[in-house]
Amino acid sequence: MSEAYNYLDHITAYSSCANACEHCASACLSEGNAGHYRCVALCRDCADLCRLTATLMLRNSPYIAVASQLCRIACLACAEECVQHVSTHCQECARTCQVCAEEPLLEPA
């Protein structure tokens, strides 16, 4: 059995978060609201870090623990920003980021 199966729940959470963040960033940009600049920036960073962490898990990389810690920081920052906005996509992004940030941290290999 592949080591990636050990991380399947984490990979699912990180992938869902990346998708929610990308959707939120795109929606904020399409609305043209200059006040959402920080939201867009944090969403994009969070999406990239979530995707990277999921990919490292699929590879069973020795950097999984460090990546998951950084991902948690990004998810919390993104959730904190998005929850301040009333739009549905921001609220959904905040919820998804919070769920992702609550994933158990992994110990270094």
C-alpha positions in Angstrom: 0.0 0.0 0.0 1.3 3.4 -0.9 2.3 5.8 1.9 0.0 8.4 0.3 -3.0 6.5 1.6 -1.8 7.3 5.1 -2.4 11.0 4.3 -5.6 10.6 2.3 -7.8 12.7 4.7 -5.1 15.4 4.8 -4.8 15.4 1.0 -8.5 15.8 0.6 -8.7 18.7 3.1 -5.8 20.5 1.4 -7.2 20.0 -2.0 -10.6 21.3 -1.0 -9.1 24.3 0.6 -7.0 25.0 -2.5 -10.1 24.9 -4.6 -12.1 27.1 -2.3 -9.3 29.7 -2.2 -8.9 29.7 -5.9 -12.6 30.2 -6.3 -12.7 33.0 -3.7 -9.7 34.8 -5.3 -11.3 34.6 -8.8 -14.6 35.8 -7.5 -13.1 38.7 -5.7 -11.2 39.8 -8.7 -14.2 39.5 -11.0 -16.1 41.8 -8.6 -13.4 44.4 -9.0 -13.5 45.3 -5.3 -10.1 47.0 -4.5 -10.8 46.4 -0.8 -10.3 42.7 -1.3 -6.7 42.9 -2.4 -5.4 41.2 0.8 -8.1 38.6 0.5 -7.0 37.7 -3.1 -3.3 37.6 -2.1 -3.9 35.4 0.9 -6.2 33.1 -1.0 -3.7 32.6 -3.8 -0.8 32.0 -1.3 -3.0 29.6 0.7 -4.1 27.7 -2.5 -0.5 27.3 -3.6 0.7 26.1 -0.2 -2.2 23.6 0.1 -1.5 22.2 -3.3 2.2 21.9 -2.6 1.5 20.2 0.8 -0.9 17.7 -0.9 1.7 17.0 -3.6 4.4 16.4 -1.0 2.2 14.0 0.8 1.5 12.1 -2.4 5.3 11.8 -2.8 5.9 10.9 0.8 8.4 13.7 0.9 10.5 14.3 4.0 9.2 17.9 3.9 5.6 17.1 4.7 5.7 18.2 8.4 7.3 21.6 7.5 4.9 22.1 4.6 1.8 21.3 6.7 2.9 23.7 9.4 3.3 26.5 6.9 0.0 25.5 5.3 -1.7 25.8 8.7 -0.3 29.4 9.1 -1.5 30.4 5.6 -5.0 28.8 6.2 -5.5 30.6 9.5 -4.5 34.0 7.9 -6.7 33.4 4.9 -9.7 32.4 7.1 -9.2 35.4 9.4 -9.3 37.7 6.3 -12.1 36.1 4.5 -14.5 35.9 7.4 -14.5 39.7 7.5 -16.2 39.8 4.1 -19.9 39.3 3.6 -19.8 37.6 0.2 -20.7 33.9 0.1 -17.5 32.8 -1.5 -15.4 34.5 1.2 -17.5 32.9 4.0 -17.1 29.5 2.4 -13.4 30.0 1.9 -13.0 31.0 5.6 -14.9 27.9 6.7 -12.8 25.6 4.4 -9.5 27.2 5.5 -10.5 26.8 9.1 -11.2 23.1 8.6 -7.9 22.7 6.8 -6.0 24.5 9.6 -7.6 22.1 12.1 -6.0 19.1 10.4 -3.6 17.4 12.9 0.0 18.5 12.4 2.3 15.9 11.2 5.6 15.0 13.0 8.8 15.4 11.1 10.1 12.1 9.7 
